[in-house]
Amino acid sequence: MSGLVEMALPLLPEAALAEDPAVREALQKYGLKLTEARRKLLQGVVSRRTRHFSLVMEDLKDPHNISAVIRTCEVFGFQDVHVINEVNPYRVTRSVLKGSYKWLDIFCHSRRVECLDNLRGRGYKIAVASTSAETSLYDLDLSQPVAFYLGSETMGNHPETLKRADVRFRIPQQGLTESLNVSVCAGVIIATLDHWLRENGRDKHSLSPEERSALLATFYERSAVGVDRNSPIHYLD
């Protein structure tokens, strides 16, 4: 009998850094299924993720608009997106998403009040886009976490949202048309926030080491085996 002993695989460096045993196990288990180049790519993406800003879509009706906002958030590294579906259900257009939803955390709220309370409890200031506001997007104080609300294409901002907002803002316009398409509005906001992060140090507003390890483990799993067991969509309320 040869008595061959199975050699233990060496612990991946990123797994060794994780304090949470479950995260460490996931990083090792799924990381070994990926190439080193793939792991490096995901590590770089996670290092640039931020939760300092978040986008909230309030009862958007057009799945194309919802999908476009989600895709833009992922491209610019905003990890959390909130969807209020008190009136209109959460629906997306996968051809627009291009798989971007896999790399985000999408929180679906059935009640707008609970969404507001959830975000405020996590330290976010509530900023609502409104064409009637006097404060410009470019004059907002962005030093603390801010959740940016986008109202419904047909109904606009809900009165309860406007009532409980910390600030209302507008995107300055030079033409005669009153408003922008909601997904274009989101694009302008996100690009403005990205510029602010670059000017003020994106690393200062990135995830904590614990959050990075947990998100990296999630990315490894979704990259290795898909999203069936670790869905990016979280239904709340």
N, C-alpha and C positions, 0 to 999 in steps of 0.2 A: 504494500500500500504506500503510495507516494507521499501522502499527507501534505499535498499542496495547500498552501494558505492563500486565500484571496487577499490581494493587496488593497488597502484602503486608498481611495483617491485623495489627492492632496486638496486641502480646503482652498477654495478660490479666495483671492485677496479681499474682494468686496464682501464675501460672506464672513470672513474673519473679522471685519470691522463692525458688523451688525451686533448690537447688544441684545436684541430680542431673539430668543432661540428659534421661534417660528419663522421669523424673517430670515435668519441665518440659514435655516434648513431650506427655505424656498429658493434663496439665492443660489445655494449649492445645487439643489435638485434640478432646477430649470436652467441655471447657468451652464451646466455641463451639456445641455442639449443644444446650446448655441455656439457659434463660432466665436473666436476671440474678437474678430472684427465687429460682429454683431453686438457683443457685450460692450465694447468700447463705444460704439455708436449710441446705445441706449444710456450708458453712463453719462455721456456728454449731454444728451437731451435732458436727462433728469437734473443735472447740475444747473441747467438754465431755467428750470421750471419755477414758477412763482404762484403763490396764492395771495399776494399782496392786493391784487385786483381780481374781481370776479364779474362776470356778465350774467345778468338775470333777464330771461325772456318771459314776459307776462302775457300769457294767453295768446301767443302768436298763432295765426290761423294757417299760414302758408308753410308747408313742410320744407319748401325750397329755402325760405328765409331762415328757418330754424337750422337747417343743415349748413347753410352758408356761414352763420354765426359760429356754430360749433367748429367748423373747419378752420375759420380764421383764428379762433381762440387757440386751437392746437398749433397752428403754424407759428404764432407769436409766443407760445410757451405759457399760456394761462391755463393752469391745471383744472380749475373748477368752473363748471357752468351750471347755473340753476334754471330750471324750467317750471313755471307756474302753469298748471293745466286745470285750473278751477272751472273754466268754461270750455276751452278747446283742448282736445287730447294731444299728448306728445306724439307727433308723427314726423318722420324724416324722409328725405329723398337720398337713397344710398348712392346714387350716381353723383350727387353733389358732395356727399360726405367724403368719398374716396378713402374710406377706412379710418378717417381721422378720429372718430368717436372712441376707437379702441384705446387711445392713449390719453384719455381724459377721465375725469370723474364728473358724471352728469347726474345732478340731483333733481328729481321730479317731485314737485310739491302739489298736493291737491288743494291746498288752501293758501292764499296769498299772505294772510296774517301770520300763519306759522312760518312761512318762508322769511318774512321780515324779522320775526322774533329769532329765528335760527341764525340768520346772518348777524343781527345786532348782538346776539349772545356770543358770537365768535369774534366780536370786536370790529365789525365792519360798519362804516358810515354808509348810509343809503343815499345814493345820488340818482335822481330821476331826470331823464332827458325830456324836455318840454319846449315846444316852440314859443311858449309865452314867457319863459323864464328870462330874467335879465342877466344872470351870471353866466359868463362864457365858460365853455369847457376848458379853455386855456388858462383860466384864472382860478381853477379849483385847487384847494390844498390837497395834495396827493401823498403827503408824508405818512398818513395813517391808512390802514386798509380801507378800500372803498369798493362797494358793490354797485355796479351801474345797471339801472333798470331800463329796459326797453319796452314800451307799451305796445298793445295790440295794434295791428295794421288798421283795423276797422273801428275799434272802440277807443283807442288811445289809452292813456293812463287811467287806471281805476282810481276813483276818488279817495279810497282808503290808502292807496299807495302814496298819492300826492299829499294827503294829510299827515302821513307818518314819515315822509322823507326828511332827511337831514339837510339836503340841498337840492334845488332844482337848477338845471343848467341847460344851455342851448349851444348848438354848434353854429358859430357865426356864418352867415351866408351873404353873398353879394348879389344874388339874382332875385327874380320875382317869384319863383316857385316857393311855396310855403314850407315844404318839408322834404326830407330825403326818404328813400326806401329804407326800411328798418335794417336790412342787412348791410346796406351801404353806411348807414348811421353807425352801426356797430363797428364796421371797418375803420371809419374815421376815428372813433373813440379808441379802439385797440391800437391803432398806429400812433396816436397821440400818447397813450400810456407807455407804449414801447419806447418812444423817444424819451419820455421822462425817466424810465428805468435806465436807459443808456447814459443819460446825463447825470443821474444821481447814484449810479452804481447798482447794476442788476444783482451782483453778488450779495449786496446788503439786504436785498428783498427776496432772496431765494429761499428754498426750503431748509428746515433745520436738518442736522445730520440724521436724526431718527426718521424724519419724514422722507428724506432722500433714500435711505435704505429700504423703507417699506414700499415706496413707489417703484424703486428699481426692481424689487422682488416681484411686484405686480407686473411690471413691464416684461420681465423675463418670462413669467408664466404666460402672459397673453401672447408673447412672441413665439413661445415654444409650443403651446397647446391650444391657443385660441382663447375666446372670452366666455365659453360656456360655464366654466366653474368660477370665474372671477369677472363678473360683468362690470362694465364701466357705468352702467345705469343703475342708480339707487332710487327706489321709490319710497318717498317719505309721507308722513301724515296719514 
